[in-house]
Amino acid sequence: MRIAIMSDIHANRQAFEAVLAAASERGAARHVILGDIVGYGGDPVWCVDKTMELAGGGAIVIRGNHDQAVSDPSVSMNETARAAIDWTRTQLSDAQKAYLCGLPLEVEDGERLYVHADASAPARFHYVSDAETAAAHLQACRARVSFCGHIHRPALYCLGANGKTTPFAPSSSTGIPLLPQRRWLAVMGAVGQPRDGNPAAAYGILDTDRGELEFHRIGYDIDGAAAKIRAVGLPEGLATRLFKGK
């Protein structure tokens, strides 16, 4: 089976649509969304509705910190992120808010673990930013392969038999063999707001039959996504950063 794995959609309809279409072309038969469906972008209603539709078809969906913030004002955020969430809260229906609030913080699926941030404390939403934080994640979970998002930059970490955690920076869409004698943590980057200097939407394809993970990027209508942010009156920086991937 080929599974499309996405994270950090952030109410960016244009990027979400592009990723779903690209994943379908690559043969994805199932979807996993690692959280942060809303926040920052101008299309939270459509993105939540689409996510709920995918979940109805069997997709696994995880709760991110922005999803939680819709119903939990205590979630720590900077001023710009808070402005976007305050606006988002006024757009969503009660049913949509309840859906986001009720999402799980993590899901185990066979030998795989899906979580939004560091698995050592999922509710605290710590970033996995380097080998040290990846090691803390890997030590806290038992899954052979785990997936997270949150930091908006794709990465891959491997825990070898010697106990050392080694980082990799995925640079192509070639399938990476997830060797069974090692444990792995894949950080999937962001669909809706990349922050690695590449504005293209990020997602992954896990081929469970081949035991391989592909990291992909796909261009999308950034002008349209930025125009929607501006049209609804969200901070200008949320629009301009899409063009820079920062």
matplotlib code that plots the C-alpha trace (Angstrom):
import matplotlib.pyplot as plt

x = [0.0, 1.1, 0.2, 0.3, 1.6, 1.0, 1.4, 0.8, -1.8, -2.6, -5.8, -4.0, -6.5, -4.4, -1.5, -3.7, -5.5, -2.2, -0.8, -3.9, -3.8, -0.1, -0.4, -3.3, -1.2, 1.6, -0.8, -1.7, -4.5, -4.7, -4.0, -2.4, -2.7, -0.3, -2.1, -2.4, -5.2, -5.9, -4.0, -2.2, -4.2, -7.4, -9.4, -10.0, -13.6, -12.7, -9.6, -11.5, -14.3, -11.9, -10.0, -13.3, -14.2, -10.8, -11.3, -14.6, -12.8, -10.3, -7.6, -5.8, -5.9, -3.8, -4.4, -1.9, -1.3, -3.2, -6.1, -6.2, -5.9, -9.2, -10.9, -8.1, -6.9, -4.2, -2.1, 1.1, 1.4, 3.0, 1.0, 0.6, -0.4, -2.9, -4.5, -5.0, -6.5, -8.8, -10.1, -10.3, -12.5, -15.1, -15.2, -15.6, -18.9, -19.4, -19.2, -15.9, -14.5, -15.6, -14.0, -10.6, -10.8, -11.6, -8.7, -6.1, -2.6, -1.1, -2.1, -0.3, -0.9, 1.0, 4.7, 4.1, 3.4, 1.8, 2.1, 2.2, 5.4, 7.9, 6.4, 8.1, 5.4, 2.8, 0.6, 3.5, 4.2, 7.9, 9.8, 12.0, 14.8, 18.0, 19.5, 19.2, 15.5, 15.0, 16.7, 14.3, 11.4, 12.8, 13.5, 10.0, 8.1, 8.3, 7.3, 9.9, 8.9, 7.3, 6.2, 5.7, 5.5, 5.2, 8.6, 7.7, 11.1, 11.5, 14.1, 14.8, 16.5, 17.8, 18.5, 21.2, 22.1, 24.9, 22.3, 23.4, 20.8, 21.8, 20.1, 19.5, 18.3, 16.1, 17.1, 15.2, 12.0, 13.8, 12.5, 14.6, 14.7, 13.6, 15.9, 14.2, 17.2, 17.0, 14.4, 13.3, 11.7, 10.5, 9.6, 7.3, 7.7, 4.6, 1.9, 0.7, 3.6, 7.1, 10.0, 13.0, 13.5, 11.6, 8.0, 6.7, 4.3, 5.9, 4.5, 5.6, 4.6, 5.2, 5.3, 4.6, 5.2, 8.7, 9.5, 10.4, 9.7, 9.6, 9.8, 8.1, 7.6, 4.9, 4.3, 0.9, -1.0, 0.8, -0.7, -4.2, -3.3, -1.8, -4.7, -7.1, -5.1, -5.2, -8.9, -9.9, -7.7, -5.1, -1.5, 0.3, 3.4, 1.4, 0.9, 4.4, 6.2, 4.5, 6.6, 9.8, 9.2, 10.1]
y = [0.0, 3.6, 6.0, 9.8, 11.5, 15.2, 17.7, 21.4, 22.2, 25.5, 26.4, 26.6, 25.2, 25.7, 23.7, 21.0, 20.5, 20.3, 17.7, 15.5, 15.5, 14.7, 12.0, 10.4, 10.5, 8.6, 5.9, 6.8, 4.6, 6.0, 9.4, 10.4, 14.0, 14.9, 17.9, 21.7, 21.6, 25.3, 28.4, 31.0, 30.5, 31.9, 28.7, 26.9, 25.9, 24.1, 22.5, 21.1, 19.9, 18.1, 16.5, 15.3, 13.8, 12.0, 10.7, 9.3, 7.4, 5.9, 8.6, 8.9, 12.5, 13.8, 17.0, 19.7, 22.7, 25.1, 22.7, 22.5, 26.3, 26.8, 25.5, 26.1, 29.7, 28.6, 27.2, 29.3, 31.3, 34.4, 37.4, 36.7, 33.0, 34.1, 36.6, 33.9, 31.5, 34.2, 34.8, 31.1, 30.5, 32.9, 31.0, 27.4, 25.8, 24.2, 20.7, 21.6, 22.9, 19.8, 17.7, 19.4, 19.3, 15.5, 14.5, 12.2, 13.4, 10.3, 7.1, 3.7, 1.8, -1.5, -0.8, 2.9, 5.9, 9.1, 12.3, 16.0, 16.8, 15.1, 11.8, 12.1, 14.7, 15.0, 17.4, 19.9, 20.2, 20.3, 20.6, 17.8, 20.1, 18.0, 14.7, 15.3, 16.0, 13.2, 10.8, 11.9, 11.1, 7.7, 6.8, 7.7, 5.5, 1.8, 2.1, 1.0, 3.9, 7.2, 10.3, 13.9, 17.4, 20.7, 22.3, 22.8, 21.4, 17.8, 15.6, 12.0, 10.4, 6.9, 5.1, 2.4, -0.6, 1.4, 3.8, 6.7, 8.9, 10.1, 12.9, 13.0, 15.9, 14.4, 16.0, 13.9, 12.0, 8.7, 6.1, 5.7, 2.1, 2.1, -0.8, -3.1, -3.4, 0.3, 2.6, 5.7, 9.1, 11.0, 14.7, 15.5, 19.2, 21.4, 21.3, 24.8, 26.8, 25.4, 27.0, 25.4, 28.0, 26.0, 27.4, 24.2, 22.1, 19.1, 15.7, 12.1, 8.7, 5.6, 2.4, -0.3, -3.2, -2.0, -0.5, 2.8, 6.4, 9.1, 12.9, 15.0, 18.7, 20.1, 23.6, 25.2, 28.5, 30.6, 33.8, 32.4, 31.4, 34.7, 36.6, 34.7, 35.6, 39.3, 39.2, 38.0, 40.6, 38.4, 39.8, 40.6, 38.6, 35.4, 36.0, 37.2, 34.3, 31.8, 33.0, 32.6, 29.3, 30.8]
z = [0.0, -0.7, 2.0, 1.6, 4.7, 5.2, 8.0, 8.7, 6.1, 7.8, 6.0, 2.7, 0.3, -2.8, -1.3, 0.1, -3.2, -5.0, -2.6, -2.7, -6.5, -6.7, -4.1, -6.1, -9.2, -7.3, -6.3, -2.7, -1.5, 2.1, 3.8, 7.1, 8.3, 11.1, 12.4, 12.1, 9.6, 10.5, 11.4, 9.3, 6.1, 4.7, 4.0, 7.3, 6.6, 3.3, 4.8, 7.8, 5.7, 3.3, 6.2, 7.7, 4.3, 4.1, 7.6, 6.7, 4.0, 6.5, 6.8, 10.1, 11.4, 14.3, 16.4, 16.1, 18.4, 16.1, 15.9, 19.7, 20.0, 18.3, 21.5, 24.0, 24.3, 26.7, 23.9, 23.6, 20.3, 19.0, 18.1, 14.4, 15.0, 17.7, 15.3, 12.8, 15.3, 16.7, 13.2, 12.4, 15.5, 14.1, 10.8, 12.0, 12.9, 16.3, 14.6, 13.0, 16.3, 18.1, 15.4, 15.8, 19.6, 19.5, 17.3, 19.0, 19.8, 18.5, 16.7, 16.5, 13.4, 13.4, 13.6, 12.8, 15.1, 13.9, 16.1, 15.5, 17.5, 19.8, 21.0, 24.4, 25.4, 22.6, 24.5, 24.9, 21.2, 21.4, 18.1, 16.7, 15.4, 15.6, 16.4, 20.2, 20.1, 17.6, 20.1, 22.9, 20.6, 19.6, 23.2, 24.2, 21.7, 20.7, 17.0, 14.5, 12.2, 13.4, 11.7, 12.9, 11.6, 13.5, 12.6, 8.9, 7.6, 6.3, 7.9, 8.5, 11.6, 12.1, 15.3, 14.8, 16.9, 18.5, 20.0, 17.9, 16.2, 12.8, 10.8, 7.1, 4.9, 2.2, -1.1, -3.8, -4.3, -4.5, -2.2, 1.0, 2.3, 6.0, 6.9, 9.5, 11.7, 12.5, 13.9, 12.0, 12.6, 9.5, 9.9, 7.0, 6.4, 5.7, 3.1, 3.7, 5.0, 4.3, 6.3, 4.7, 2.0, -0.5, -1.1, -2.7, -0.6, 1.1, 1.7, 1.7, 0.3, 2.4, 0.4, 2.9, 0.5, -0.4, 3.0, 1.4, 2.2, -0.5, 0.3, -2.4, -3.2, -5.4, -6.6, -6.1, -6.6, -4.1, -5.5, -4.8, -1.3, -0.5, -2.1, 0.2, 3.3, 2.3, 1.4, 4.9, 6.6, 8.2, 8.8, 5.6, 6.7, 6.5, 2.8, 1.9, 3.7, 1.4, -1.5, 0.4, 2.1, 5.5]

ax = plt.figure().add_subplot(projection="3d")
ax.plot(x, y, z, "-o")
ax.set_aspect("equal")
plt.show()
